[in-house]
Amino acid sequence: MRTQAEKGQVFRELHDRPGLLLLPNPWDAGTAKLLQSLGFEALATTSLGMSNALGRVDGDNAVSRDELIENCRVIASATDLPVNADLENGYADDPKEAATILRDAAAAGIVGGSIEDWSGEKIYDFNHAVERVAAGAEMARSLSVPFTFTARAENLIRGVKDLDDTIRRLQAFEKAGADVLYAPGLLDLATMRTVASEVTKPLNAVMTGADPNLTADQIAATGVKRISIGGSLSRLALAAFMRGAKEMKAGSFLWMRDTMPTSDLKKVFRS
């Protein structure tokens, strides 16, 4: 197994090299191991996937800070891959207090993480948001292992359809020290291209809500560096679960033909 420091260095290098980084989102140890078996180079936790697994409505603080950190620990310890964490808003409004979640995530084995500019009720004022990113960047630099810090601008998925303000925030977050920039809600190639052209740090795009006909190559051509999928794999798994359960309720078991063989699972989980 790689050391955490080695994972952290690999994660940085994946952002520095040419080409796109595909970052799938497991929600537990099993899904992390399955994704590693497919050859992915890094993983990212998902708050939606975790909420789904716990049977809770996803939203602000649907899971506690302690639960989130424990989920980070479970996923990071299950895989040899670098793991990035969705750290919500740091569970605090105060910049320095929010930044402590990066320290705790790193203590759990995580080598990258994002903090958003959403309080749970509103988008943080511009200056406050920038202060939070600066505090996060300072914390990330103080850690004993390489840690890639991502700053999220939440406007587009929180009802603020202001692309200019989103770009302004991302540019300020970049100057404040963020390693990666992330604006959920970039849904088409033109918007991705516009945002990518206005920043110099790696830009993350999430496919949730975007046109599924878009290909990774098309997205890479816009200048986006990293693609994640949020809780989409979790929702896909639950959709298959419900299809099978509904067929069972109707008295049919043909869905068993589509299940993953136990022998294949054993091969992955033993590795």
N, C-alpha and C positions, 0 to 999 in steps of 0.2 A: 504493500500500500504506500502511496505517496504520503509524505508528511504534509501538514497543513501549509507550511511555508512553501513547499513545492506546488501544492494546489493553487495557492495564491499567485505565485509567479506564472504558472501556466495560464491562469485566467487573465492576467494582464497581457500576456503574449498573444492570447487569442483575440484581444481587442486591438493590438498593435499591428498584427500581420495583415496583409492584403486579404480581401474576401469577406464573406458574410459569416456571422456566427449564429447558428440555429440553437436556441435556448429553450428546450421543452420544460414543462412544469409538472413534476411529480408531486404527490401529496402525502406519500408515506414511503417506508423503506422498500416495499415490494415494487412499487411503480418506479422508484429511483433505480433499482437494480435492472428492471426490464428495459428502461431507457438506456442505461449503460450498455446492455447487451446488444443494442442496435447500433452502437458506434457513435452516439452523440459525444461531444467533447466537453460539455458542461451542462449543468442543470440549474433550474431556478424554482424556488418554492412558490406556492400559490395560495393566497388567502381564501379565494373562492373554493378551491379544491379541498382545503382543510376544513372550511365551514361545512361543505357538503358531507365530508366524511364524519363530521360530528353531528350532522342532522340539524344544523342551524342556518338561519337566514343570513346570507352573506351581507355584510355591511360594516359600518364603522364599529370596531371593537366587538365583532361577533365572536371573536376568540380573545382570550385574555393575553396579556403580554407574556406571562409565564408559559401558557399553552403554545404560543407562537415560538418562543425560544426552544421549548422542548421538541416541537416539530422540526425546527432547524437541526437540532442535535440528532434526531432520529435519521433524517435524510442524509446529513453530512457524514454520519458514521457508517451508513449503508453502502457508500459508493466511493470509488477511487477518483471520482470526477470533482472538479471545483463546483461549489454550490453557491449560487447567489440567492439572497433572501428578500422577499417582499416584507418590509418592516413597517408597513402602514405609515403613520405620521410620527412614529417613534413613541406613540402613546403619551405624548406631552406637547404642550404648546411652546414652552420655554426652549430656546435653541439648545442650550447646553444639556438640559435634561433629556430632550429628544435624542441627542447625539449619543447618549450612553447606551442606547439599544445596539449601536454598531459594536461597541465593546463587548456586550453580552452575546451578540450573535457570533462574533469572532471566537469567544470563549466556548461556544457550542460547536465550533468547527467550520463555520461559514467563512468564505473568503471574498464576498461581495454582497452589497445590499443597497436597497433603495429606501429613501424617505420622501414622502409626498408633501405638497404645500396645501393640503386640505385638512381643516381642523376637525372634521366630522360634521360641521354645520356650515362652514363657509371656506372660501379660498382665503388663505392668509394674505394680509396686506403685502404689497411688493417688498418693502424694506424688511419686514419681519421674515418673509419667506427667504430672502437672500441671507439674512443673519442665520437662519436655521441651516442653510446649505453650508455656509462658512464654518459653523460649529461642527457639522457632520464631517466636512473635509479635514478639519483640524483633528478630530477624533480618529478618523481613518488613518491619517499620517502617523499618529502616535502609537498605533498598534504594533505588536511584535512580529506580525506576519503581513505580507503584502495584502492589501484590502482594496478592492475596487468599489468606489462609492458612486452611486447613481442618484441623481436628483430628478424628481418627477414634478412636472407641471400638470395639474389636474383639470385645468379649465374645461377642456373639450368634453370630458365625461361628467362634469359637474354642472352642466347647464350654462356655462359661460363660453359661447361660441365666438370667441375673440382670438383669431389666429395671431394677430399682431401682438397682443399682450402675451400670448403663449410664447412666441419667439423672443420677445423682450425678456421674459422670465428665464428662458433657457440660456440666453446669452449672458444674463447676469449670474446664473448658477454656474456657468462655465468659468466666468471670471472669479467666482467665489471659491473655486477649487474642485468642483465635481469632476469625476473621471469620465462618467457616462451621463448622457442626457436622455430624458424619457418623457414624452407627451402622449399618454394614452388617448386614442381617438383620432389618430391619423388614418383615415379610412380609404384613401385613394392615392394613386401614384403621384398625381400632381401636388397634393398637399405634402406628401412625404418628401418630394423633391424640393419644394419650397423651403421646408423647415431644415432639411439637411444642408441646403446651400447657405443657410444663415448662421451655422455653428461650425466649429472645427473639432469639437470632441465627438466621440462615437455616439450615434443616435440609435436608441432602441425603439422599434415599432412593435406593437402588439396586434395580432391578427383578429382578436375579438372584435366583432362588428365590422371588420373590413370585408371586402369582396373576396370570397374564398377561391374565386377563379384566378386571383393573382398568384404568380409563381415567385419562388424565392429569388430567381434570377432577375425578374422584373423589379422586385423591391430593392435588390442590391444595386441595380442600375440607377436608382434615385439618390444613392449616397447613404442610405440607411446601413448601419453596420451590424445590427443585432436584431433578430426577430424572436419574440416570445409569443406564447399563446394563452397566458393566464390560466383560467380554469377550464379551458375548452376540452382537454383530454378527460378531465373529471366528468364533464357533462356528457361527453361521448360514452364513457364507461357506464354512466348511470342510465343513459338512453338504451344501451344494450341490455342492461340489467332489467329495465322496465319492460322491454319487448319480451324477454324470456319469461318474466314473471306473469305478464298478461297471457302469454300463450299457455303457460302452465295452468293458470286459473281457468282457461278455456278447455283444459284437458289434453293439450298437445305438448310433446316433448321434443319436437323436431329441432328446436333451438339448440339442443345439446350438441348438434353437429358442428356448431360454430364456436364451441368453447375451446380454450387453449388446452392442449393435452397436459395432464399432470406431469408427464415425463419431461416436457419442455420447460415447465415451471421449475422442476427440480434441478435441471441443468443450470438455469440462470441463478437460482437462489443458493446453490452450492458453490458457485464461483466466487 
